[in-house]
Amino acid sequence: MMAAPERTERDITGLLNVAGHALSNRLAAALSEIDLTPRMQCVLVHALEQERTQIQLAALADLDKTTMVSTVDDLEKRGLAERKPSATDRRARIISVTDKGRRVAEEGQEIVDRVHGEALDGLPASTRAAFVEALGLLAGSPRDPGPQPVRRARGR
């Protein structure tokens, strides 16, 4: 029998995949309590940040065109968002979040923050910020802006 090649580094790909899968499952289960998927929550939050087209939202949420269409279809069926024509490009559709969608996105964000906080609770407090920053570097986005307020419509 031949000897396996010597490993000089820990298998971080495997560790990240297992950790990511476990966290994704926890997040999906928690959001299912309010009948949302992580994908729907992501689209709602990005659509609330500023007026964005379906194509822009798909890029931000890392969704292919077909998945994005079905996600927005689901959001529309639930009365959480609607497609509207863009004022600047008649071919583009803006995804507009309804009042109900805003309330659900706020509740969903509380759930997302709770699940992420619980995941980080497993680490010593002194290493959490460095861990999150290191994940950002590995993912190619070194600076996560951190929690962002959900903008409220004027006059509310």
GROMACS elastic network, one bead per residue, 0.5 to 0.9 nm:
[ bonds ]
;  ai    aj funct       b0    kb
    3     6     6  0.84794   500
    4     7     6  0.86248   500
    7    10     6  0.74633   500
    7    11     6  0.86804   500
    9    12     6  0.81179   500
   10    13     6  0.87153   500
   10    15     6  0.86882   500
   11    14     6  0.55053   500
   11    15     6  0.64237   500
   11    16     6  0.87582   500
   12    16     6  0.58479   500
   12    17     6  0.82796   500
   13    16     6  0.52531   500
   13    17     6  0.60489   500
   13    18     6  0.86153   500
   14    17     6  0.50885   500
   14    18     6  0.61469   500
   14    19     6  0.85140   500
   15    18     6  0.52726   500
   15    19     6  0.60558   500
   15    20     6  0.83597   500
   16    19     6  0.50942   500
   16    20     6  0.57364   500
   16    21     6  0.82923   500
   17    20     6  0.50784   500
   17    21     6  0.59428   500
   17    22     6  0.85155   500
   18    21     6  0.51663   500
   18    22     6  0.61661   500
   18    23     6  0.86064   500
   19    22     6  0.51974   500
   19    23     6  0.61255   500
   19    24     6  0.84861   500
   20    23     6  0.51542   500
   20    24     6  0.59232   500
   20    25     6  0.85031   500
   21    24     6  0.50804   500
   21    25     6  0.61621   500
   21    26     6  0.86524   500
   22    25     6  0.52188   500
   22    26     6  0.62893   500
   22    27     6  0.86790   500
   23    26     6  0.50282   500
   23    27     6  0.60698   500
   23    28     6  0.85331   500
   23   115     6  0.80561   500
   23   116     6  0.80773   500
   23   119     6  0.75302   500
   24    27     6  0.50919   500
   24    28     6  0.60618   500
   24    29     6  0.85549   500
   24    38     6  0.82403   500
   25    28     6  0.51251   500
   25    29     6  0.61300   500
   25    30     6  0.85829   500
   26    29     6  0.52129   500
   26    30     6  0.61575   500
   26    31     6  0.86500   500
   26   115     6  0.72037   500
   27    30     6  0.51349   500
   27    31     6  0.61022   500
   27    32     6  0.84465   500
   27    37     6  0.85403   500
   27    38     6  0.69641   500
   27   111     6  0.79720   500
   27   112     6  0.66268   500
   27   115     6  0.62719   500
   27   116     6  0.82492   500
   28    31     6  0.52472   500
   28    32     6  0.60013   500
   28    33     6  0.89592   500
   28    36     6  0.80217   500
   28    37     6  0.59247   500
   28    38     6  0.59173   500
   29    32     6  0.51357   500
   29    33     6  0.69923   500
   29    37     6  0.85718   500
   30    33     6  0.56591   500
   30    34     6  0.79773   500
   30    36     6  0.89701   500
   30   108     6  0.89290   500
   30   111     6  0.66946   500
   30   112     6  0.80179   500
   30   115     6  0.76404   500
   31    34     6  0.56538   500
   31    35     6  0.64962   500
   31    36     6  0.52897   500
   31    37     6  0.60040   500
   31    38     6  0.68187   500
   31    41     6  0.83596   500
   31   108     6  0.64358   500
   31   111     6  0.66658   500
   31   112     6  0.76458   500
   32    36     6  0.52275   500
   32    37     6  0.63293   500
   32    38     6  0.87749   500
   33    36     6  0.75271   500
   34    37     6  0.89134   500
   34   104     6  0.77848   500
   34   107     6  0.82001   500
   34   108     6  0.75077   500
   36    39     6  0.80905   500
   36    40     6  0.61295   500
   36    41     6  0.66320   500
   36   104     6  0.85641   500
   36   108     6  0.77133   500
   37    40     6  0.51728   500
   37    41     6  0.63132   500
   37    42     6  0.86318   500
   38    41     6  0.50647   500
   38    42     6  0.61060   500
   38    43     6  0.86891   500
   38   108     6  0.87684   500
   38   112     6  0.85583   500
   39    42     6  0.51198   500
   39    43     6  0.62952   500
   39    44     6  0.86650   500
   39    61     6  0.73119   500
   39    63     6  0.84774   500
   39    68     6  0.88456   500
   39    71     6  0.72659   500
   40    43     6  0.51949   500
   40    44     6  0.61264   500
   40    45     6  0.86375   500
   40    71     6  0.62530   500
   40    72     6  0.77806   500
   40    74     6  0.82124   500
   40    75     6  0.70016   500
   40   105     6  0.88735   500
   41    44     6  0.51512   500
   41    45     6  0.61615   500
   41    46     6  0.86208   500
   41   104     6  0.85112   500
   41   105     6  0.61444   500
   41   108     6  0.64472   500
   41   109     6  0.76098   500
   41   112     6  0.89001   500
   42    45     6  0.53419   500
   42    46     6  0.62260   500
   42    47     6  0.85207   500
   42    57     6  0.88959   500
   42    60     6  0.86113   500
   42    61     6  0.62214   500
   42   105     6  0.87234   500
   43    46     6  0.52771   500
   43    47     6  0.59734   500
   43    48     6  0.85526   500
   43    57     6  0.63570   500
   43    58     6  0.78218   500
   43    60     6  0.82481   500
   43    61     6  0.64242   500
   43    68     6  0.87077   500
   43    71     6  0.82260   500
   43    72     6  0.81764   500
   43    95     6  0.88762   500
   44    47     6  0.51145   500
   44    48     6  0.61616   500
   44    49     6  0.87775   500
   44    75     6  0.85291   500
   44    80     6  0.81580   500
   44    81     6  0.77143   500
   44    95     6  0.86698   500
   44    96     6  0.87443   500
   44    97     6  0.66813   500
   44   101     6  0.72046   500
   44   102     6  0.76370   500
   44   104     6  0.88137   500
   44   105     6  0.61310   500
   45    48     6  0.51288   500
   45    49     6  0.63629   500
   45   102     6  0.83809   500
   45   105     6  0.63445   500
   45   106     6  0.83965   500
   45   109     6  0.81625   500
   45   150     6  0.76614   500
   46    49     6  0.51911   500
   46    50     6  0.71506   500
   46    51     6  0.87816   500
   46    52     6  0.79407   500
   46    57     6  0.66468   500
   46    60     6  0.74674   500
   46    61     6  0.79824   500
   47    50     6  0.59480   500
   47    51     6  0.62311   500
   47    52     6  0.59819   500
   47    53     6  0.83638   500
   47    54     6  0.89373   500
   47    57     6  0.69548   500
   47    94     6  0.85711   500
   47    95     6  0.63230   500
   47    96     6  0.66936   500
   47    97     6  0.66946   500
   48    51     6  0.71992   500
   48    52     6  0.86645   500
   48    96     6  0.77629   500
   48    97     6  0.65720   500
   48   102     6  0.75283   500
   48   105     6  0.87697   500
   48   150     6  0.70541   500
   48   151     6  0.69687   500
   48   152     6  0.87047   500
   49    52     6  0.85328   500
   49   149     6  0.88616   500
   49   150     6  0.69095   500
   49   151     6  0.66105   500
   50   151     6  0.86983   500
   51    94     6  0.67090   500
   51    95     6  0.74372   500
   51    96     6  0.74028   500
   52    55     6  0.80431   500
   52    56     6  0.59378   500
   52    57     6  0.63611   500
   52    86     6  0.88883   500
   52    93     6  0.83610   500
   52    94     6  0.55607   500
   52    95     6  0.64449   500
   52    96     6  0.82775   500
   53    56     6  0.51346   500
   53    57     6  0.62053   500
   53    58     6  0.85511   500
   53    83     6  0.89069   500
   53    86     6  0.75558   500
   53    92     6  0.63442   500
   53    93     6  0.53716   500
   53    95     6  0.60145   500
   54    57     6  0.51247   500
   54    58     6  0.60948   500
   54    59     6  0.87314   500
   54    65     6  0.87531   500
   54    68     6  0.74739   500
   54    69     6  0.80889   500
   54    72     6  0.83435   500
   54    83     6  0.83049   500
   54    92     6  0.75581   500
   54    93     6  0.60042   500
   54    94     6  0.60450   500
   54    95     6  0.60573   500
   55    58     6  0.50883   500
   55    59     6  0.63880   500
   55    60     6  0.87915   500
   55    65     6  0.75637   500
   55    68     6  0.83298   500
   55    92     6  0.81705   500
   55    93     6  0.83661   500
   55    94     6  0.89800   500
   56    59     6  0.52435   500
   56    60     6  0.63408   500
   56    61     6  0.86741   500
   57    60     6  0.50430   500
   57    61     6  0.59832   500
   57    62     6  0.82463   500
   57    63     6  0.82852   500
   57    68     6  0.81899   500
   57    95     6  0.83060   500
   58    61     6  0.51610   500
   58    62     6  0.57608   500
   58    64     6  0.65057   500
   58    65     6  0.68314   500
   58    67     6  0.85066   500
   58    68     6  0.58259   500
   58    69     6  0.89467   500
   59    63     6  0.63099   500
   59    64     6  0.78958   500
   60    63     6  0.78386   500
   61    68     6  0.87000   500
   63    66     6  0.81063   500
   63    67     6  0.60364   500
   63    68     6  0.57929   500
   64    67     6  0.54543   500
   64    68     6  0.61158   500
   64    69     6  0.87250   500
   65    68     6  0.50961   500
   65    69     6  0.62002   500
   65    70     6  0.87903   500
   66    69     6  0.52106   500
   66    70     6  0.64106   500
   66    71     6  0.86415   500
   67    70     6  0.52505   500
   67    71     6  0.60586   500
   67    72     6  0.86461   500
   68    71     6  0.50187   500
   68    72     6  0.61584   500
   68    73     6  0.84465   500
   69    72     6  0.52839   500
   69    73     6  0.60611   500
   69    74     6  0.86792   500
   70    74     6  0.61862   500
   70    75     6  0.86365   500
   71    74     6  0.51497   500
   71    75     6  0.62913   500
   71    76     6  0.86858   500
   72    76     6  0.60474   500
   72    77     6  0.85307   500
   72    81     6  0.73440   500
   72    82     6  0.77531   500
   72    83     6  0.81019   500
   72    95     6  0.79495   500
   73    76     6  0.51338   500
   73    77     6  0.61871   500
   73    78     6  0.87292   500
   73    81     6  0.88801   500
   73    82     6  0.86310   500
   74    77     6  0.51058   500
   74    78     6  0.63273   500
   74    79     6  0.86919   500
   74    80     6  0.86512   500
   74    81     6  0.89646   500
   75    78     6  0.52641   500
   75    79     6  0.62966   500
   75    80     6  0.51222   500
   75    81     6  0.54366   500
   75    82     6  0.75659   500
   75    97     6  0.89316   500
   75   101     6  0.81988   500
   76    80     6  0.58201   500
   76    81     6  0.50830   500
   76    82     6  0.54040   500
   76    83     6  0.79569   500
   77    80     6  0.76927   500
   77    81     6  0.84797   500
   78    81     6  0.79346   500
   78   101     6  0.86347   500
   79    82     6  0.75445   500
   79    97     6  0.88107   500
   79    98     6  0.70309   500
   79   100     6  0.70037   500
   79   101     6  0.70220   500
   80    96     6  0.86986   500
   80    97     6  0.59577   500
   80    98     6  0.53243   500
   80    99     6  0.75012   500
   80   100     6  0.56688   500
   80   102     6  0.74959   500
   80   103     6  0.89878   500
   80   104     6  0.77333   500
   80   105     6  0.88480   500
   81    95     6  0.65097   500
   81    96     6  0.54066   500
   81    98     6  0.51733   500
   81    99     6  0.86810   500
   81   100     6  0.84207   500
   81   101     6  0.61091   500
   81   102     6  0.88707   500
   82    94     6  0.81386   500
   82    95     6  0.57262   500
   82    96     6  0.52510   500
   82    97     6  0.64437   500
   82    98     6  0.72169   500
   83    93     6  0.57963   500
   83    94     6  0.56228   500
   83    96     6  0.61759   500
   83    97     6  0.88872   500
   84    92     6  0.85884   500
   84    93     6  0.54072   500
   84    94     6  0.50977   500
   84    95     6  0.63782   500
   84    96     6  0.67742   500
   85    88     6  0.87169   500
   85    89     6  0.77853   500
   85    90     6  0.62027   500
   85    91     6  0.75244   500
   85    92     6  0.62801   500
   85    94     6  0.59428   500
   85    95     6  0.88293   500
   86    89     6  0.53242   500
   86    90     6  0.57955   500
   86    91     6  0.75440   500
   86    92     6  0.55726   500
   86    93     6  0.54154   500
   86    94     6  0.55041   500
   87    90     6  0.68605   500
   87    92     6  0.88382   500
   87    94     6  0.88406   500
   88    92     6  0.83577   500
   89    92     6  0.54477   500
   89    93     6  0.82401   500
   90    93     6  0.77843   500
   97   100     6  0.79550   500
   97   101     6  0.54678   500
   97   102     6  0.63160   500
   98   102     6  0.62116   500
   98   103     6  0.87255   500
   99   102     6  0.50705   500
   99   103     6  0.64202   500
   99   104     6  0.87014   500
  100   103     6  0.52135   500
  100   104     6  0.62329   500
  100   105     6  0.85897   500
  101   104     6  0.50363   500
  101   105     6  0.59523   500
  101   106     6  0.85168   500
  102   105     6  0.50497   500
  102   106     6  0.61684   500
  102   107     6  0.86477   500
  102   150     6  0.86667   500
  102   152     6  0.87796   500
  103   106     6  0.51889   500
  103   107     6  0.63144   500
  103   108     6  0.85364   500
  104   107     6  0.50694   500
  104   108     6  0.59237   500
  104   109     6  0.85060   500
  105   109     6  0.59756   500
  105   110     6  0.85958   500
  105   150     6  0.88248   500
  106   109     6  0.51063   500
  106   110     6  0.64239   500
  106   111     6  0.88148   500
  106   150     6  0.73811   500
  107   110     6  0.52097   500
  107   111     6  0.65182   500
  107   112     6  0.88433   500
  108   111     6  0.50473   500
  108   112     6  0.61874   500
  108   113     6  0.85985   500
  109   113     6  0.59835   500
  109   114     6  0.83559   500
  110   113     6  0.51836   500
  110   114     6  0.60707   500
  110   115     6  0.86621   500
  111   114     6  0.50122   500
  111   115     6  0.61413   500
  111   116     6  0.85424   500
  112   115     6  0.52285   500
  112   116     6  0.61226   500
  112   117     6  0.84232   500
  113   116     6  0.51442   500
  113   117     6  0.58828   500
  113   118     6  0.84644   500
  113   147     6  0.87774   500
  114   118     6  0.60475   500
  114   119     6  0.85678   500
  115   118     6  0.51215   500
  115   119     6  0.62430   500
  115   120     6  0.87311   500
  116   119     6  0.50473   500
  116   120     6  0.62681   500
  116   121     6  0.85969   500
  117   120     6  0.50951   500
  117   121     6  0.60636   500
  118   122     6  0.71368   500
  119   122     6  0.58873   500
  119   123     6  0.80155   500
  120   123     6  0.55175   500
  120   124     6  0.83290   500
  120   125     6  0.83088   500
  120   128     6  0.65179   500
  120   132     6  0.89409   500
  121   124     6  0.73131   500
  121   125     6  0.75322   500
  121   128     6  0.84318   500
  122   125     6  0.88527   500
  123   126     6  0.82260   500
  123   127     6  0.67834   500
  123   128     6  0.63243   500
  123   131     6  0.88876   500
  124   127     6  0.56426   500
  124   128     6  0.66777   500
  125   128     6  0.55013   500
  125   129     6  0.81375   500
  126   129     6  0.74683   500
  126   130     6  0.82061   500
  127   130     6  0.53933   500
  127   131     6  0.60234   500
  127   132     6  0.87414   500
  128   131     6  0.50640   500
  128   132     6  0.62392   500
  128   133     6  0.85787   500
  129   132     6  0.52371   500
  129   133     6  0.61303   500
  129   134     6  0.85291   500
  130   133     6  0.50408   500
  130   134     6  0.59766   500
  130   135     6  0.85717   500
  131   134     6  0.50486   500
  131   135     6  0.62122   500
  131   136     6  0.86443   500
  132   135     6  0.51163   500
  132   136     6  0.62832   500
  132   137     6  0.87492   500
  132   144     6  0.84072   500
  133   136     6  0.50216   500
  133   137     6  0.63048   500
  133   138     6  0.87380   500
  133   141     6  0.89500   500
  133   142     6  0.64217   500
  133   143     6  0.68347   500
  133   144     6  0.74866   500
  134   137     6  0.50233   500
  134   138     6  0.62277   500
  134   139     6  0.85392   500
  134   142     6  0.75915   500
  135   138     6  0.50592   500
  135   139     6  0.60523   500
  135   140     6  0.85371   500
  135   141     6  0.85872   500
  135   142     6  0.80500   500
  136   140     6  0.61000   500
  136   143     6  0.65027   500
  136   144     6  0.67544   500
  137   140     6  0.50576   500
  137   141     6  0.55975   500
  137   143     6  0.77682   500
  138   141     6  0.76284   500
  138   142     6  0.78463   500
  139   142     6  0.76821   500
  141   144     6  0.69166   500
  143   146     6  0.84199   500
  144   147     6  0.87580   500
  145   148     6  0.74649   500
  148   151     6  0.87772   500
  149   152     6  0.88508   500
  152   155     6  0.86459   500
  152   156     6  0.71547   500
  153   156     6  0.61192   500
